[in-house]
């Protein structure tokens, strides 16, 4: 019995995804546990493994790489050796015979002399095989069919295409034109000189891609370049970001508080730890790692900011799951460091490194993107001082971290003494539906104290 390979649901809200690529080829022997293909869900690319053993069969109309596919849509089959797939069985079904006018006349005139009635010939090629032949530029006249009653089916066309490729790649006489039938047809459509193209190919077989590339070059040479409007489809991750941030902007009563912090001691702490672990396998913490630990302590002291809205109830969490906003080429992804309140700085550093590596590779697990109670977003590396981050629903608040910059500041108001200090701006956006301005300000004030005096949290 054929086992269907379908587009999986990688998240509760996922309705469609992107088919990235096959990791096996059509006809490969598959064992249970082998990776079959890669698909892209809302925020990650996942490799899908097989739960069955057998032969992989990919239908001709399977989604191509990059195609948007609905959850549950058919991708391919796993079949037992020698077993036909449903699409192969459909190809082998003969067309219904149509009765000829001569036969109808014979039935209407029973007393006339019997005449030989010639039924129309069955189509010698299946519709699917005809389409594949057109796509591959294969002339199917003269191909011996292997289907029922000698009908040409898809496998015959593909075998002929493989044979044509082998023949075309064999050594040829000097000056002989080597071009695929489909490329020749496309060259005629585009007006490309195949003889000139063959001379530039140095004897290599001309394919359709070569013809189209030559046509583009001729077009560029013939006309000056004109600016083009870039139009791209919305990716699943971009759509998800748009939906969630739009929901946040429209449902929360967002307020942003900003303060400037003396981060000199935090900078010294990070440098000291980095020097201590240099030459070892222990990674040095980032500022986000230090802030994650700091915030975990502060949030336990101010549980109103470690909360979420659940219908008619405000839920204050006894644990701190800190989301860390990560910028990727595909879009913003927020992996979650769980139970930060019970982890050391070293443990948080190792965990965040693992999460960020998986995010960059596009292989982050959906479970690692769920359940955050508070989020950090850091734009300091882009020389941003302060900004208004958007709350990551259903959380209550998010902390925006600006760059650390040396400034001349007053360190003693009475003596008016100044010094160069490492200053940093912090921007706290909170949902006024869940917490008022006073508690939010006291929380940010406590965070400021902890940044300026790391001993308040480092050993906790």
C-alpha positions as CSV (number, residue, x, y, z in Angstrom):
1,X,0.0,0.0,0.0
2,X,1.4,3.4,-1.0
3,X,2.2,5.7,1.9
4,X,1.5,9.4,1.3
5,X,4.0,12.1,2.1
6,X,2.1,15.3,2.9
7,X,2.9,18.8,3.9
8,X,3.1,18.7,7.8
9,X,1.6,21.1,10.2
10,X,4.7,22.6,12.1
11,X,2.7,24.9,14.4
12,X,-0.8,25.2,15.7
13,X,-1.6,28.2,13.6
14,X,0.2,27.0,10.4
15,X,-2.1,26.7,7.4
16,X,0.5,26.6,4.6
17,X,4.2,26.5,4.2
18,X,7.0,26.5,1.6
19,X,8.3,23.3,0.1
20,X,12.1,23.9,0.2
21,X,13.6,20.8,-1.5
22,X,13.8,17.0,-1.7
23,X,16.6,15.5,0.2
24,X,16.2,12.2,-1.7
25,X,15.7,11.5,-5.4
26,X,12.8,9.8,-7.1
27,X,13.3,6.1,-7.0
28,X,15.7,6.1,-4.0
29,X,15.4,3.3,-1.5
30,X,14.2,4.9,1.8
31,X,14.5,3.5,5.3
32,X,12.4,4.5,8.3
33,X,14.0,7.6,9.9
34,X,15.7,8.8,6.7
35,X,15.2,12.6,5.9
36,X,13.0,13.0,2.9
37,X,12.6,16.7,2.3
38,X,12.8,20.2,3.8
39,X,9.8,22.4,4.4
40,X,9.6,25.9,5.8
41,X,7.0,26.7,8.4
42,X,6.2,30.0,10.1
43,X,9.7,30.7,11.4
44,X,12.0,27.8,10.6
45,X,13.0,25.2,8.0
46,X,12.4,21.7,9.2
47,X,13.7,18.4,7.7
48,X,11.0,15.8,7.5
49,X,11.8,12.2,8.1
50,X,10.1,9.1,6.8
51,X,8.1,6.8,9.1
52,X,8.0,4.1,6.5
53,X,10.6,2.1,4.4
54,X,10.3,1.6,0.7
55,X,10.8,3.4,-2.6
56,X,10.4,7.2,-2.9
57,X,8.2,8.2,-5.8
58,X,7.7,11.9,-6.6
59,X,4.7,12.7,-8.9
60,X,5.3,14.8,-11.9
61,X,2.9,17.4,-10.6
62,X,4.6,17.5,-7.1
63,X,5.2,21.0,-5.7
64,X,8.5,22.4,-7.0
65,X,11.1,23.9,-4.7
66,X,10.0,27.3,-3.3
67,X,6.3,26.6,-3.9
68,X,3.7,27.6,-1.4
69,X,1.8,24.4,-0.2
70,X,-1.3,23.9,2.0
71,X,-1.0,21.8,5.1
72,X,-1.9,18.2,4.2
73,X,-1.2,18.6,0.5
74,X,0.4,15.6,-1.3
75,X,4.1,15.8,-1.9
76,X,5.0,12.2,-2.8
77,X,4.7,8.5,-2.0
78,X,6.6,5.7,-0.3
79,X,5.8,2.4,-2.0
80,X,7.0,-1.2,-1.7
81,X,9.5,-2.4,-4.3
82,X,7.5,-3.3,-7.5
83,X,4.4,-1.5,-6.3
84,X,2.8,1.0,-8.6
85,X,1.9,4.5,-7.3
86,X,-1.6,5.9,-7.8
87,X,-0.3,8.4,-10.5
88,X,1.3,5.5,-12.4
89,X,-1.9,3.5,-12.2
90,X,-3.8,6.4,-13.6
91,X,-1.4,6.6,-16.6
92,X,-2.0,3.0,-17.4
93,X,-5.8,3.2,-17.7
94,X,-6.9,3.0,-21.3
95,X,-9.2,5.6,-22.7
96,X,-12.8,4.7,-23.2
97,X,-13.5,3.4,-26.7
98,X,-15.8,5.7,-28.8
99,X,-18.1,3.9,-31.1
100,X,-17.7,4.9,-34.8
101,X,-20.5,6.1,-37.1
102,X,-20.0,2.9,-39.2
103,X,-20.8,0.8,-36.2
104,X,-23.9,2.8,-35.4
105,X,-25.1,2.3,-39.0
106,X,-24.5,-1.5,-38.7
107,X,-26.7,-1.6,-35.6
108,X,-29.5,0.4,-37.2
109,X,-29.6,-1.8,-40.4
110,X,-29.5,-5.4,-39.2
111,X,-30.4,-6.8,-42.6
112,X,-27.5,-5.1,-44.5
113,X,-24.5,-7.1,-45.3
114,X,-22.0,-7.0,-42.5
115,X,-19.1,-4.6,-43.0
116,X,-15.9,-4.4,-41.1
117,X,-16.0,-1.7,-38.6
118,X,-12.8,0.0,-37.8
119,X,-12.6,1.4,-34.2
120,X,-10.5,4.6,-33.8
121,X,-7.0,3.9,-32.5
122,X,-6.3,4.4,-28.8
123,X,-4.1,7.4,-28.1
124,X,-0.6,6.0,-28.2
125,X,0.6,8.3,-25.4
126,X,-0.9,9.2,-22.1
127,X,-1.8,12.8,-21.4
128,X,0.8,13.0,-18.6
129,X,3.5,11.5,-20.8
130,X,2.6,13.9,-23.6
131,X,3.0,16.9,-21.1
132,X,6.4,15.6,-19.9
133,X,7.6,15.0,-23.4
134,X,6.7,18.7,-24.2
135,X,8.5,19.9,-21.1
136,X,11.6,17.9,-21.9
137,X,11.6,18.5,-25.7
138,X,11.3,14.8,-26.5
139,X,9.9,13.7,-29.9
140,X,7.8,10.6,-28.8
141,X,7.2,9.3,-32.3
142,X,9.0,6.0,-32.5
143,X,9.3,5.4,-28.8
144,X,8.2,1.9,-27.8
145,X,5.6,2.2,-25.0
146,X,5.7,0.0,-21.9
147,X,2.1,0.7,-20.8
148,X,-1.0,-1.3,-21.4
149,X,-1.4,-2.2,-25.1
150,X,1.9,-0.6,-25.8
151,X,0.9,2.8,-24.7
152,X,3.6,5.4,-24.0
153,X,3.6,6.4,-20.4
154,X,5.7,8.8,-18.4
155,X,8.5,6.4,-17.6
156,X,9.1,5.8,-21.3
157,X,9.5,9.5,-21.9
158,X,11.9,9.9,-19.0
159,X,14.0,7.0,-20.2
160,X,14.1,8.5,-23.7
161,X,15.2,11.8,-22.2
162,X,18.0,10.1,-20.2
163,X,19.2,8.3,-23.3
164,X,19.1,11.5,-25.3
165,X,21.2,13.2,-22.6
166,X,23.8,10.4,-22.7
167,X,24.0,10.6,-26.5
168,X,24.3,14.3,-26.5
169,X,27.1,14.2,-24.0
170,X,29.1,11.8,-26.1
171,X,32.0,13.2,-28.1
172,X,30.9,14.8,-31.3
173,X,32.5,15.7,-34.6
174,X,34.1,19.1,-34.8
175,X,31.5,21.8,-35.8
176,X,28.5,19.6,-34.9
177,X,25.8,21.5,-33.2
178,X,24.9,20.1,-29.7
179,X,21.5,21.5,-28.5
180,X,18.5,20.0,-26.7
181,X,15.2,20.0,-28.7
182,X,13.6,22.2,-26.1
183,X,16.5,24.7,-26.2
184,X,16.3,24.7,-30.0
185,X,12.6,25.5,-29.8
186,X,13.2,28.2,-27.2
187,X,16.0,29.8,-29.4
188,X,13.5,30.1,-32.3
189,X,11.0,31.8,-30.0
190,X,13.5,34.3,-28.7
191,X,15.4,34.8,-31.9
192,X,18.7,33.6,-30.5
193,X,21.5,32.6,-33.0
194,X,22.3,29.1,-31.9
195,X,25.4,28.8,-34.1
196,X,26.9,31.9,-32.4
197,X,25.9,30.5,-29.0
198,X,27.5,27.1,-29.8
199,X,30.8,28.8,-30.7
200,X,30.7,30.5,-27.3
201,X,29.9,27.3,-25.5
202,X,33.2,25.6,-26.6
203,X,31.5,22.4,-27.6
204,X,29.3,22.1,-24.5
205,X,25.7,21.1,-25.1
206,X,23.3,24.0,-25.3
207,X,20.4,23.8,-22.8
208,X,17.4,26.0,-22.5
209,X,19.0,28.0,-19.6
210,X,21.9,28.9,-22.0
211,X,19.4,30.1,-24.6
212,X,17.5,32.3,-22.1
213,X,20.7,33.7,-20.7
214,X,21.9,34.7,-24.2
215,X,18.5,36.3,-24.9
216,X,18.8,38.3,-21.7
217,X,22.4,39.5,-22.6
218,X,21.2,40.6,-26.0
219,X,18.3,42.5,-24.4
220,X,20.7,44.3,-22.0
221,X,23.1,45.2,-24.8
222,X,20.2,46.4,-27.0
223,X,18.5,48.6,-24.4
224,X,19.8,50.8,-21.6
225,X,19.1,49.4,-18.1
226,X,15.9,50.7,-16.6
227,X,15.0,50.7,-12.9
228,X,12.7,47.9,-12.0
229,X,10.2,47.7,-9.2
230,X,11.0,44.7,-7.0
231,X,7.9,42.6,-6.2
232,X,8.2,39.6,-4.0
233,X,5.6,37.3,-2.4
234,X,5.1,37.6,1.4
235,X,7.0,34.7,3.0
236,X,5.3,32.7,5.8
237,X,7.6,34.3,8.5
238,X,6.9,37.8,7.2
239,X,3.2,37.1,7.2
240,X,3.4,35.8,10.8
241,X,5.4,38.8,11.9
242,X,2.9,41.2,10.3
243,X,-0.1,39.5,11.9
244,X,1.4,39.3,15.4
245,X,2.8,42.8,15.5
246,X,-0.4,44.3,14.0
247,X,-2.4,42.5,16.7
248,X,0.0,43.9,19.3
249,X,-0.3,47.5,18.0
250,X,-4.1,47.3,17.8
251,X,-4.9,45.6,21.1
252,X,-2.3,46.7,23.7
253,X,-2.2,50.1,25.4
254,X,1.5,50.5,24.9
255,X,3.6,53.0,26.7
256,X,7.3,53.4,26.5
257,X,9.6,54.6,29.3
258,X,13.3,55.5,28.6
259,X,16.2,55.9,30.9
260,X,19.9,56.4,30.6
261,X,22.1,53.9,32.5
262,X,25.7,53.9,33.5
263,X,26.9,50.6,32.2
264,X,30.6,51.0,33.1
265,X,30.6,48.2,35.7
266,X,28.6,45.9,33.3
267,X,31.3,46.5,30.6
268,X,34.1,45.7,33.1
269,X,32.3,42.6,34.3
270,X,31.9,41.3,30.7
271,X,35.5,42.0,29.9
272,X,36.7,40.3,33.1
273,X,34.6,37.1,32.3
274,X,35.9,37.1,28.7
275,X,39.5,37.3,29.9
276,X,38.9,34.5,32.4
277,X,37.5,32.1,29.9
278,X,39.9,32.9,27.1
279,X,41.6,29.8,25.8
280,X,38.9,27.5,27.1
281,X,35.8,26.0,25.5
282,X,33.6,28.1,27.7
283,X,32.0,31.0,25.7
284,X,32.1,34.5,26.9
285,X,28.6,36.0,27.7
286,X,27.1,38.7,25.5
287,X,25.4,41.8,27.0
288,X,22.1,40.1,26.2
289,X,23.2,37.1,28.3
290,X,24.1,39.3,31.3
291,X,20.8,41.3,30.9
292,X,18.8,38.0,30.7
293,X,20.1,37.0,34.1
294,X,19.7,40.5,35.5
295,X,16.1,40.7,34.2
296,X,15.2,37.3,35.6
297,X,16.1,38.6,39.1
298,X,14.3,41.9,38.6
299,X,11.1,40.3,37.2
300,X,10.8,38.1,40.2
301,X,10.9,41.2,42.4
302,X,8.3,42.9,40.1
303,X,5.9,40.1,39.0
304,X,3.5,42.6,37.5
305,X,5.9,42.9,34.5
306,X,6.3,39.1,34.2
307,X,2.6,38.6,33.3
308,X,0.3,38.0,30.4
309,X,-3.4,38.6,29.7
310,X,-5.6,35.5,29.4
311,X,-9.1,36.5,28.5
312,X,-10.5,38.2,31.7
313,X,-7.5,37.2,33.8
314,X,-4.0,38.6,34.4
315,X,-1.6,35.7,34.8
316,X,1.6,36.4,36.8
317,X,4.2,33.7,36.1
318,X,6.3,32.1,38.8
319,X,9.1,31.4,36.2
320,X,10.9,33.8,33.8
321,X,11.1,32.7,30.2
322,X,13.1,35.4,28.4
323,X,12.7,35.8,24.6
324,X,15.7,37.2,22.8
325,X,14.9,38.9,19.5
326,X,17.2,37.7,16.7
327,X,17.6,39.4,13.4
328,X,17.9,36.9,10.5
329,X,17.8,37.2,6.7
330,X,14.4,35.6,6.8
331,X,13.0,37.9,9.4
332,X,12.7,38.5,13.1
333,X,12.8,35.3,15.3
334,X,12.4,35.2,19.1
335,X,13.8,32.0,20.7
336,X,13.1,31.6,24.4
337,X,15.6,31.0,27.2
338,X,13.5,29.1,29.7
339,X,13.7,29.3,33.5
340,X,16.3,32.1,33.4
341,X,15.7,32.7,37.1
342,X,17.3,29.4,38.0
343,X,20.2,29.4,35.5
344,X,23.6,30.8,36.0
345,X,25.2,33.3,33.5
346,X,27.3,30.5,32.1
347,X,24.2,28.3,31.5
348,X,22.3,31.2,29.9
349,X,25.2,31.9,27.7
350,X,25.4,28.3,26.5
351,X,21.6,28.1,26.0
352,X,21.3,31.4,24.1
353,X,24.3,30.4,21.8
354,X,22.5,27.1,21.0
355,X,19.2,28.9,20.2
356,X,20.8,31.6,18.1
357,X,22.8,29.1,16.1
358,X,19.7,27.1,15.3
359,X,17.8,30.3,14.4
360,X,20.6,31.4,12.0
361,X,20.5,27.9,10.4
362,X,16.7,28.0,10.1
363,X,16.4,24.8,12.1
364,X,14.9,26.2,15.4
365,X,12.3,24.0,16.9
366,X,8.7,25.5,17.3
367,X,8.9,24.6,21.0
368,X,11.9,26.9,21.4
369,X,9.8,29.8,20.1
370,X,6.9,29.4,22.5
371,X,6.1,30.4,26.1
372,X,8.1,33.6,26.6
373,X,7.1,35.9,29.5
374,X,9.4,38.8,28.7
375,X,11.5,39.9,25.7
376,X,14.8,41.6,25.1
377,X,15.5,43.4,21.8
378,X,19.0,44.9,21.3
379,X,19.7,47.4,18.5
380,X,22.9,48.7,20.0
381,X,25.1,47.1,17.4
382,X,23.4,49.4,14.8
383,X,24.3,52.5,16.8
384,X,20.8,53.0,18.0
385,X,20.3,54.8,21.3
386,X,16.6,54.6,22.2
387,X,13.5,53.2,20.4
388,X,10.0,52.0,21.0
389,X,9.9,48.2,20.8
390,X,6.6,46.5,20.2
391,X,5.2,44.1,22.8
392,X,5.4,40.4,21.9
393,X,1.9,39.2,22.7
394,X,0.7,37.8,25.0
395,X,3.6,39.2,27.1
396,X,3.2,42.3,29.2
397,X,6.4,44.1,28.4
398,X,9.6,44.3,26.3
399,X,13.0,45.9,27.0
400,X,14.8,47.7,24.2
401,X,18.6,47.9,24.6
402,X,20.6,50.7,23.0
403,X,24.2,51.1,22.2
404,X,26.9,51.6,24.9
405,X,28.8,54.8,24.3
406,X,31.4,56.7,26.2
407,X,30.2,60.1,27.5
408,X,31.4,62.8,29.8
409,X,28.9,62.8,32.7
410,X,28.7,64.3,36.2
411,X,29.6,61.7,38.8
412,X,29.4,64.0,41.9
413,X,26.8,66.8,41.8
414,X,28.2,68.5,44.9
415,X,31.7,68.8,43.7
416,X,30.5,68.9,40.0
417,X,33.1,66.2,39.2
418,X,32.8,64.7,35.8
419,X,34.2,61.5,34.3
420,X,34.0,59.5,31.1
421,X,31.5,56.7,31.7
422,X,30.0,53.9,29.5
423,X,26.4,55.0,29.0
424,X,23.5,53.0,27.7
425,X,19.8,53.8,27.0
426,X,17.1,51.4,28.0
427,X,13.5,51.6,26.6
428,X,10.7,49.7,28.4
429,X,7.4,49.3,26.5
430,X,4.6,47.9,28.7
431,X,0.9,47.2,28.3
432,X,-1.0,49.7,30.4
433,X,-4.0,47.3,30.5
434,X,-2.0,45.0,32.8
435,X,0.3,47.4,34.7
436,X,0.3,51.1,35.5
437,X,3.1,53.6,34.9
438,X,4.3,53.7,38.5
439,X,5.0,49.9,38.8
440,X,6.6,49.9,35.4
441,X,8.8,52.9,36.2
442,X,9.9,51.2,39.5
443,X,10.8,48.1,37.6
444,X,12.9,50.1,35.1
445,X,14.5,51.9,38.0
446,X,15.5,48.6,39.5
447,X,16.9,47.4,36.2
448,X,19.0,50.6,36.1
449,X,20.3,49.9,39.6
450,X,21.3,46.3,38.7
451,X,23.1,47.4,35.5
452,X,25.1,49.9,37.5
453,X,25.8,47.6,40.4
454,X,26.1,44.0,39.0
455,X,26.8,42.5,42.5
456,X,23.1,43.0,43.2
457,X,22.2,40.0,40.9
458,X,25.4,38.2,39.8
459,X,25.4,35.7,42.7
460,X,21.7,35.0,42.7
